Amino acid sequence: MNKRFLAITCVTILMATCGLVLTATRAAGDLTPKEARRLIARMAGIQLPSDAVRIKDVSSLGNSATVTAQVETAFRFDKGGDGKWRVAEIRTGDRRWENLEVLTKALNVEKSARARAELESIATALEAFRRERGSYIESKSQGALIDHLNPRFLKIIIRVDPWHQPYAYEGTRSSFVLRSAGPDEKQNTEDDVVVSR
């Protein structure tokens, strides 16, 4: 009986070991929850303790992964002159606080630069279209614009700005205006990102 029990135990351990080796081989290039937790806890200069990040799911696809995580941190609020509460600071580490307004402004500067680069790419495609066809695309629809440009003149489809709002386009045979509503997400305000010819 003991020999049979020992044989069954050895076979079970061997099967479990083979399963682990196969799983490890299959997933060798996948992002692990531990690695995701470490990267999230240390992103953008933030130094959160690793137990402040809880990974719920890691979904890998090729060289990309989507991670669903819960991040625990603290926020400082203050009351403005109008009597309304606002988030003033976010804790980014042990005794480290960052002004949320400064972070938002820095993020919007980066997003504005990205919006300008995307609009310049579309403008370059419009110039190539004009050289080949003799005029710009006549439309008041950014969707119609991209449909005319892609894939011959514009290799990637660009429809929304970094604030997840659709880009605006207004074009005649001889001129065009491309516009992102910018951080305030309102058209025709001073923070709009505009490229025109």
C-alpha positions in Angstrom: 0.0 0.0 0.0 2.8 2.4 0.8 4.6 1.7 -2.5 1.4 2.3 -4.4 0.8 5.6 -2.5 4.4 6.6 -3.1 4.1 5.8 -6.9 0.8 7.8 -7.1 2.5 10.7 -5.3 5.5 10.7 -7.6 3.3 10.6 -10.7 1.2 13.5 -9.4 4.3 15.6 -8.6 5.8 14.8 -12.0 2.5 15.8 -13.8 2.3 19.0 -11.7 6.0 19.8 -12.5 5.4 19.2 -16.3 2.3 21.5 -16.1 4.3 24.2 -14.4 7.2 23.9 -17.0 4.7 24.1 -19.9 2.9 27.1 -18.4 6.2 28.8 -17.7 7.4 28.1 -21.2 4.2 29.3 -22.8 4.1 32.5 -20.8 7.8 33.3 -20.6 7.3 36.6 -22.5 4.1 37.6 -20.8 3.8 40.4 -18.3 3.5 38.9 -14.8 1.3 40.5 -12.1 4.4 41.0 -10.0 6.2 42.9 -12.8 3.1 44.9 -13.5 2.7 45.9 -9.8 6.4 47.0 -9.7 6.1 49.1 -12.9 2.8 50.8 -11.7 4.2 51.5 -8.3 7.3 53.2 -9.9 5.7 55.0 -12.9 6.4 58.7 -13.7 8.5 59.3 -10.6 5.9 58.0 -8.2 7.3 55.8 -5.4 4.3 54.0 -4.0 4.8 50.9 -1.8 4.1 47.7 -3.7 1.3 46.8 -1.4 -0.5 50.0 -2.5 -1.0 48.4 -6.0 -3.3 45.4 -6.4 -3.3 43.7 -9.8 -6.8 42.3 -10.7 -6.1 41.1 -14.2 -3.2 41.0 -16.8 -4.2 40.4 -20.4 -1.3 40.0 -22.8 -1.5 40.2 -26.6 1.9 40.1 -28.4 4.0 43.1 -27.4 1.1 44.7 -25.5 -0.7 44.1 -22.3 -3.7 45.6 -20.5 -3.5 45.6 -16.7 -6.5 46.2 -14.5 -5.2 47.4 -11.1 -6.4 49.1 -8.0 -4.0 51.8 -6.7 -4.3 53.0 -3.2 -3.0 56.5 -2.4 -4.1 59.6 -0.6 -5.4 63.0 -1.8 -5.3 66.4 0.0 -8.3 68.6 -0.6 -8.7 72.3 0.1 -11.7 74.7 -0.1 -11.4 77.5 -2.6 -12.6 81.0 -2.1 -16.0 80.0 -3.6 -16.5 77.5 -0.8 -16.1 74.5 -3.1 -13.8 71.6 -2.4 -11.1 70.7 -4.9 -8.3 68.1 -5.1 -5.1 70.0 -4.3 -2.4 67.3 -4.0 -1.9 63.6 -4.6 0.5 61.4 -2.5 3.2 59.9 -4.7 5.3 58.3 -2.1 6.3 58.3 1.6 5.9 61.9 2.7 5.9 63.0 -1.0 3.0 65.1 -2.3 2.5 66.6 -5.8 0.4 69.6 -6.7 -2.4 68.3 -8.9 -2.7 71.5 -10.8 1.0 71.5 -11.7 0.7 67.8 -12.8 -2.4 68.5 -14.9 -0.7 71.5 -16.6 2.4 69.4 -17.4 0.2 66.6 -18.8 -1.7 69.1 -21.0 1.5 70.6 -22.4 2.5 67.1 -23.5 -0.9 66.4 -24.9 -0.9 69.7 -26.8 2.4 68.8 -28.4 1.1 65.4 -29.4 -2.1 67.0 -30.8 0.0 69.4 -32.9 2.2 66.6 -34.2 -0.9 64.6 -35.2 -2.4 67.6 -36.9 0.8 68.3 -38.7 0.8 64.7 -40.0 -2.7 65.2 -41.3 -1.7 68.6 -42.9 1.3 66.8 -44.6 -1.1 64.2 -46.0 -3.5 67.0 -47.2 -0.5 68.7 -49.0 0.3 65.4 -50.8 -3.4 65.1 -51.7 -3.5 68.6 -53.1 -0.3 68.1 -55.1 -1.8 65.0 -56.7 -5.4 66.1 -57.1 -5.1 69.9 -57.5 -7.0 71.0 -54.4 -7.6 70.2 -50.7 -10.6 68.1 -49.6 -13.8 70.2 -49.4 -15.6 69.1 -46.3 -16.7 70.2 -42.8 -16.2 66.6 -41.5 -13.0 65.3 -40.1 -14.3 61.8 -40.7 -14.7 62.4 -44.4 -11.3 63.9 -44.5 -9.6 60.8 -43.0 -11.6 58.5 -45.3 -10.2 60.4 -48.3 -6.6 60.4 -47.0 -6.3 56.9 -45.6 -4.4 54.7 -46.6 -2.8 56.4 -49.6 -1.8 59.7 -48.1 -2.1 59.0 -44.4 -1.0 55.5 -43.2 -2.6 55.6 -39.8 -6.2 56.7 -38.9 -6.2 59.7 -36.6 -9.7 60.7 -35.5 -9.5 61.8 -31.8 -7.2 64.1 -30.0 -5.3 63.3 -26.8 -8.3 64.5 -24.7 -10.5 61.9 -26.6 -12.4 64.5 -28.5 -12.8 64.4 -32.3 -10.5 66.6 -34.3 -12.3 69.2 -36.4 -11.7 69.9 -40.1 -13.0 72.6 -42.4 -11.6 72.7 -45.9 -12.1 74.4 -49.2 -10.4 73.8 -52.5 -7.6 76.3 -51.5 -7.4 76.3 -47.7 -8.1 74.2 -44.6 -8.2 74.5 -40.8 -7.5 71.5 -38.6 -8.4 71.9 -34.9 -8.2 70.2 -31.5 -10.4 71.8 -28.9 -7.5 71.4 -26.4 -7.6 70.8 -22.6 -10.9 72.6 -22.0 -12.6 70.5 -24.8 -14.4 73.6 -26.1 -13.9 74.7 -29.7 -12.6 78.2 -30.5 -11.0 79.0 -27.2 -7.4 80.1 -26.5 -6.2 76.6 -25.7 -7.2 75.2 -29.1 -4.4 73.5 -31.1 -4.8 74.8 -34.7 -3.0 74.0 -38.0 -4.1 75.8 -41.1 -3.0 76.5 -44.7 
